[in-house]
Amino acid sequence: MVTIGIVAFQGGFYEHYAMLLRAFAETSIEGEVKLVKKKKDLEGLDGIIIPGGESTTIGKIAHKTGILYDIKEVIESGKPTLATCAGAIMLAKKVRDAKVPEFSQPLLGVMDIGVVRNYFGRQRESFELDLHIEGMDEAPYRGIFIRAPAIVDIWGGARAISKITYNKEEIIVFASQGSILATTFHPELTGDARIHKRFISLVKR
């Protein structure tokens, strides 16, 4: 039995929940999904997901409820982690905003990446794009980018898994570090469970 927790303060946690159930069914892996809102919800997890949404809101609620550093400890202990969009922002050690000169938000700071929030613009600049992802040799993966950040710096143990060309520049949209996966797009909003299956395979190692 594999148990995966989803941080459930705000954002697309129900979509991740549904996608995990689909991935479990398609791989015939027995799994359980828990919504994480309190420290006790972190007990017994084999992996954790930090969903997309509003990174400032997720961070502030996690800090206010006293669970932010418990989540950080879970990740730093080596538990496999999948973070999408806002979740990738929270994992980054360096964060700035493309539109707002000064801002403040609680971060986990566990991944060797620098992220720019709202890199591609606001809601109306959202887009979809076929992605070529390292380790996925089948059909391209359809990435859904909604008020998406971008990974603009990478060092240490982190490495790029997928890049796109935007304004003639290569931008990282999927990175890994050890047992951490971070995307700037929303795999939970597609009909494609391959990234969640990849995450489950990390959890089962």
N, C-alpha and C positions, 0 to 999 in steps of 0.2 A: 504494500500500500504506500503510495506517494501522497504526501500532504503539502499543498502549496497555499500560501497565504497571499491575499491581495490587500494592500493598504486601501482602506475604503472610506476616506474622509470626503473626497470630492473627485469628480472626473469619471473616466470610463471604466470603473471597476466591474460593473455588471457585464459589460461587453467582454472584458477579460475572463470573467467567470464562465460565460457561455462558450468562449473560444477554448478555454482549458477543457471543459467537458467534451467538446467536440474532438479535441486532440487526443484526450484519453480514449474516447470511443474508437477513433480511427486507428489508434496504435494498439488497441486491446490491452492497455495498461490500466491497472486498477488504481484510481486516484481519488483524492478528496480535496475540495477547495474550501478554504476558510476566509471570511472577511475579517480584516485586522483593523481594530479601532482602539484596543486597549493592550496593555503590556501582556496580559495573560493570553491574548490571542496569538502571541508570537511563540508560545510554547509548543514544542513538537513539530515545528515546521521543517520541511526538507528543502524548501525554496520560497522565495518571496517575489512579488510583483509590485512595482510602483507605477501606477497608471498615468495616462495623460490627463490633462485638465488644467487647472490653474496652479502652477508650481508655488506661487506665493501663498495661496490659500492652503494647499496641502501642507506646506512647511510650517506655516503659523499654527495650524490646528494641531499638527503632530508635536510641535514645541509646547503649545499650551497644555496639551493633555499629558505631557511628560514622556511621550513614547519615541520622540525623534532620536535620541541617543541610544535607545534600546534597539531601534531599527538599524542604526549604524553598527552597533555591536554584532547584530545578527549577520549583516553583510560582511563585516571584517572578520568574522569567525570562519568565513569561507562558504556560507550557504549560497547556492546559486541564486542569482538575482536577474530579473528582467525589468528594465525600466524603459518606458515609452514616453516620448515627447516631454511633458513636464517632469516625468520621472528622471529622464536623462539630465535635465537641468539640475535636479536635486542631487544627483550623484557627482556632478562635476566639482573639481577643485577650484576652477576659475569660471566666473559667470559675469557677463555684462549684457546690457540690453541695447538693441539696435536703435531704439527710439527714445528711451528714457535715460538721460545722463547719469542720474543717481537713483538708486533703489536699494532696498534692503529686504532680504528674505532669509529665513533659516535654510541651511543646506546640510547635506550629509557629508559632502566632500570626500568621497571614498574612491574616486576614479580619476586617473591621470589624463583628464581632458579639459579643454577650455571651450565653453559654450556661449553662443550669443543668442539671447532670447529674441523672439519675433524677427528672426533674421530675414525671412522672405516677405515680411509685411504683416498686416493685420488680417482679420477674418476674410475679407474680400480677395486677398491674395492667396487663399488656399488653393491647392492643386493636387493632381494625381500624376504619377509617373511610373513607368516600368523600371524596376531596379534589377541590377545584376549583383547578386549577393554571393560572396565567397562561400563555397561549400554547398551551394544550391545549383546543381548543373541542369535542373529541369527548366521549365518555362520561367520567364522573368517574373519577379514578384511585384505586384501592383502596390506601390507606396502611396498612402493617403497622408498629405501634409496639411495640417490645419493650424494656422498661426504658429508655424513650426520654428523651432530653434535650429541652429546648425552647430556642428562640432568643428571649430576653426583651429584648434590646437590639440596636439596629442603627443604624449611623451611617456617615459617610463615603461610600465607594463602594458599600457593600452595599445591597441592596434586597430586599424580601419578594416572593416569587413565589406562595406559598400560605400561608393561615392557617386555623386552626380556632378554634372557640369552646369553651373549657374552663373550667368553673366561672365562667361569665359573663364571661370575659376572652378577648380575641383573642390567640392564641398563634401565632407564626411557626413553620412547620414545614419551609419550603423557602425558601432565599435564594440570591442570586447576587451576585457581585462580579467584574466583568470576565469573565474566562474560567473562573471558579470557580463550581461548583454545590454546594450543601450541603443535604442533607436530614436531618431528625431521624428519619425512618422508613426502612424497608428495601425499596427498589425491586427489589433482587436476589432477594427471596423471593416475588415475585408472578409471574404469567404474562404480565405486561404489560411490554413492552420499550420503551415510549415515552420514559421518562427516559433510558435508555441510548442510544436513538437521538438524542435531543436532545443528549446529551453528544458522541456521535460527530460530529454536525453541527458542534459547536464545534471539534472537533479538525480537521475537514476545511477549515475556513475559511482 
